[in-house]
């Protein structure tokens, strides 16, 4: 994590990029997406298939 932060700070300073806080919702969405990818990969290793179903409103 420290190395990733160091690279981000370096790029911000080197190329003049601005920091934009994308919020907790963005982080949560990314985390859920990664979890789904991980579960699909694990299921495929076991010979199973995951089918996504839309959440009930």
PEGIDA-V216347 format. One record per pair of residues at least 24 apart in sequence whose ideal C-beta (glycine too) atoms are under 10 Angstrom apart, sorted by the first residue. I is the first residue (numbers start at 1). GAP is how many residues later the second one is. Records with the same first field share a line. If there is no record, write none. Layout:
I = GAP  GAP
This chain:
none
